[in-house]
Amino acid sequence: MSEVRIQDARPGMILDTDVVDDAGHVLLKAGISLSGRHLALLHAHGVAAIQAGDTPDAPDASSASSASSASSASNAPADVDSEQLFRNLDPGHPLTQKLRRLHRQRRNGQGDADES
């Protein structure tokens, strides 16, 4: 486990520990492979450093290709599992239910259809 400054972190690195904000909310869980979107999130929340390392099976020479595949995977809403996406939200809360409906609609290609 090594501390990495956010400006030195790169897509494809694996988080060794959970990343939490100042209030103690988990921003990212340990074990995930960082994407460009994750790094932007951490920067936006003012995170200065993380505990992360390289993937054990990926040599440094292929980091560019793993970075592009991690970035494209994060932009594929059809592949996002709803349960994983909303796992930290209260399933009974009306806004959570609305978000789930909107997610299903987008995943099924219905766009931003307005529903009551």
C-alpha positions in Angstrom: 0.0 0.0 0.0 1.4 3.4 -1.0 0.1 6.9 -0.7 -0.4 8.6 -4.1 -1.1 12.3 -4.5 -4.2 12.9 -6.6 -2.2 14.7 -9.3 0.0 11.6 -9.6 -2.8 9.1 -9.7 -3.8 7.6 -13.0 -6.6 5.5 -14.4 -6.2 1.8 -13.8 -4.7 2.1 -10.3 -6.4 0.0 -7.7 -7.6 1.7 -4.4 -6.1 -0.1 -1.4 -8.5 1.6 1.1 -11.9 3.4 1.0 -11.7 7.1 0.2 -13.9 9.2 2.5 -14.7 12.9 2.5 -14.4 15.2 5.5 -17.8 14.2 6.8 -16.9 10.5 6.7 -19.0 9.6 3.6 -17.4 6.9 1.4 -16.6 8.4 -2.0 -15.0 5.3 -3.5 -14.6 1.8 -2.1 -11.3 -0.1 -1.7 -10.6 -2.5 -4.6 -12.0 -0.5 -7.5 -9.9 0.3 -10.6 -9.8 4.1 -10.9 -11.1 5.8 -14.0 -10.8 9.3 -15.2 -14.3 10.1 -13.8 -13.2 8.7 -10.4 -10.1 11.0 -10.4 -12.3 14.0 -11.3 -14.7 13.1 -8.4 -11.8 12.9 -5.9 -10.4 16.2 -7.2 -13.8 17.9 -6.9 -14.1 16.7 -3.3 -10.7 18.1 -2.4 -9.0 14.7 -1.8 -5.3 15.4 -1.7 -4.0 11.8 -1.6 -5.2 8.2 -1.8 -3.8 4.7 -0.9 -3.5 3.0 -4.2 -1.2 0.8 -6.4 -0.9 -0.5 -9.9 -2.9 -3.5 -11.0 -0.9 -6.7 -10.2 -1.3 -8.2 -13.6 -0.9 -5.0 -15.8 2.6 -3.9 -16.8 3.3 -0.2 -17.0 3.6 -0.4 -20.8 -0.1 -1.2 -21.2 -1.4 1.5 -18.8 -2.5 3.7 -21.7 -4.7 1.0 -23.1 -6.1 0.0 -19.7 -6.9 3.7 -19.0 -8.9 4.1 -22.2 -10.8 0.9 -21.6 -11.6 1.9 -18.0 -12.7 5.3 -19.2 -15.0 3.8 -21.9 -16.4 1.3 -19.5 -17.4 4.1 -17.1 -19.4 5.8 -20.0 -21.5 2.7 -20.7 -24.8 3.1 -18.8 -26.3 -0.1 -20.3 -23.6 -2.1 -18.4 -24.3 -0.5 -15.0 -26.0 -2.8 -12.6 -28.8 -0.8 -10.8 -28.3 -2.6 -7.5 -24.6 -1.8 -7.5 -25.2 1.8 -8.6 -27.8 2.5 -5.9 -26.5 0.3 -3.1 -25.8 3.1 -0.7 -29.2 4.8 -1.0 -32.4 4.2 0.9 -34.6 2.0 -1.4 -37.8 3.3 0.1 -37.0 7.0 -0.4 -39.0 8.7 -3.2 -36.0 10.2 -4.8 -34.2 6.9 -4.9 -37.2 5.4 -6.6 -37.3 8.2 -9.1 -33.6 7.8 -9.9 -34.0 4.0 -10.4 -36.9 4.7 -12.8 -34.9 7.2 -14.8 -31.9 4.9 -14.8 -34.1 2.0 -16.2 -35.5 4.3 -18.8 -32.1 5.5 -20.0 -30.8 1.9 -20.0 -33.7 0.8 -22.1 -33.2 3.6 -24.6 -36.2 5.7 -23.6 -34.1 8.8 -23.0 -35.5 11.5 -20.6 -39.2 10.5 -20.9 -41.2 12.4 -18.3 -43.2 10.3 -16.0 -45.4 11.2 -13.1 
